[in-house]
């Protein structure tokens, strides 16, 4: 291969990309200027708030018989604080409790910050401190009062022990103990960095490559220079390699800038902390191997991620389209990037082959001073190998005249005027991808918030998001609701076969899940805790929210909208495979991926065979209802079917379940095979 | 000299999932353009002009047939070799807006493997001929339409190719800009170069071309000098020759409907500014 041509092309691509303001802003301004600015800004806000809080005058209303000792203590604590090295002090004004008619109103109107009431109860004083957690001043003042009470109580305890003629020290501290951190300061630092750094690296590399990848592929097409470059005596491979080198190099530069900038800030914080406290200093030489592997990882991952993003953006004809294509990729990479935050997840041989996750875990391990040269090699080589595969795929795209010379406009109907859209049909695949990405984002952020706040009702709310957001697309683009969702009548055979299939699959999934739980014990724990939260509510509500709502909402999204729009564009095998994989990934758990993926596969198959969504809805309901029953009635089920209730089933039990499951799946498949497809 | 030998291009169009239809955009065209000759390709929209020119400049691979270039006694068929001797210009060959014309020409010179001093000398000459000195170092995105057009011509000229292939080069240009292109083609013909180009402007073709090739539905339907074509069809202007022949052809294949052009694969042919 002629390197001179590649060098010239790389130089041209670099010039082209770097002369674009957007790239320079993304690459340079964000890491070099924005991060420090945000940091300094945040620091100043914090100092401003804390200083204003400490010079504040807090008004405390006290309604108690035994005011003298308490008030004295309170004022004393204010004075004591002012003696500290912090030169700011707060003042306390004691408000007459009689002037406060309604303390709740007074707190809300911020006439007073804290209201303290005290009365004799069972021979001792009981004080209640009323404050508003949501109001900073009130919250802070309550803290001061609490501190004062602590001091008061301690002093009174000491006084009484002395009064009784006992040894204060012996009574209060009958034993002595102390905790000592044996990990070196390097290990502590490494473990903190190990969870944060991989994620930061991956995101900054993704962000850094995204823009040049779009620019050199879709951007080139949009600007109309692709045909120009194709007239040159340059081979397809030279062209792709030069674009790839450009994107990967820019990704690396931007990642390094990001790391340097954040590293600089971290060092600055560390220096300040070191000045203020006597924290141990770090031996940076110990981090040399980790830093070296980090650099190699940046190199390998930038090759991988540039090749992958370029593959995705090459299909797009414009910036806008490329952005739409890249959003799902970004979500997936970010999601996998969180893996560094999961404690105790080990880098196994299998994990070392898993893109994105392997880089995260490798860097984490290196920072935890666990070095395995074989593993390092596997991770780096697998990343390079994936990059090569992606590049080969890319050269196939650049060989395809149908893709290169295609003049069709982007197919996002979502952004077109509704009056311009034609009625009927199913949504286009690009529209569906876009809406699925938006829906998943909403479920991630809004949905989890709802679930934390409202429990079961929140789960229901999440299901509504799944239902309504995609429906808005179908409605806006005037698609055929019956066709899109598969609201079609079907015979009894579909339901019967579906019921057999799902029961069999449920049994097989029990075996699979217990097998997977042994492989990934941490993630399995997570699954159990989410279920126990739900247990607190009543059974009927659980059935509605956990079995019925997903059966309707998730089916309408996955087996309805997604499957039908994919089916219209791709072969049925690909449509089913993509839908099932998406359904597995939607459950956002490594352990759940295989079982839910299989479930998705079965549901897709039934929907395809019958042409109707109703059997899939029934199957989904049955599947989830089984889980609810096992969670709520473990004893009853244990008596009826002992195998199901065993904590750790024996191998023979597993084989039995598996066998029964396979037979049921076989029967279901046979019945469904007899179904006449519409 | 450029020789197209029985070129065929079929596009497969995915109508729906499993149904596929094949469309012959270019159906067995053989064509030779000699040194010192300008050949014009005429034909209605969707006749296959762009596809033919893309194949002859090796942007697209022919489904069947071969394109070769002959200079003196040597004949070349290799894709890269053929591209090295062709200057191709169309409405879709835009320039890199963020580079200056000089940077663009220097880069192209390196890619075509021309020694650096020769490239500098050639840039000087081209700039003089096309009077580009004033904006040679400005970014291309800042140039006016006319200046951009001249920069595009410069792009085709930098490697001094033996063959020029232009796809509707004067489409949408004002009189001054299109005159620059027409002058350029005439000048290159004087220098013994081979010029092949497509257009919709009959008067321009009549004035410029040594030979005209009329294509319709992927096939050559007439070929000859403007005078020959007029004489054979007994028409006064090329415009009448053209419309007469197209209607006659459509009448042969589809007696009911005269406008056959809509049946062609528009998506693969498109990219026009209209």
Interface residues (C-beta under 8 A of the other chain):
Chain A: X4 X5 X8 X9 X11 X12 X15 X16 X19 X20 X223 X224 X225 X227 X228 X230 X231 X232 X233 X234 X235 X401 X402 X405 X406 X407 X408 X568 X569 X570 X571
Chain B: X11 X12 X17 X18 X54 X57 X59 X60 X61 X80 X81 X83 X84 X86 X88 X90 X92 X93 X94 X95 X96 X97 X98 X99 X103 X107 X108 X110 X111 X112 X113 X139 X155 X267 X268 X270 X271
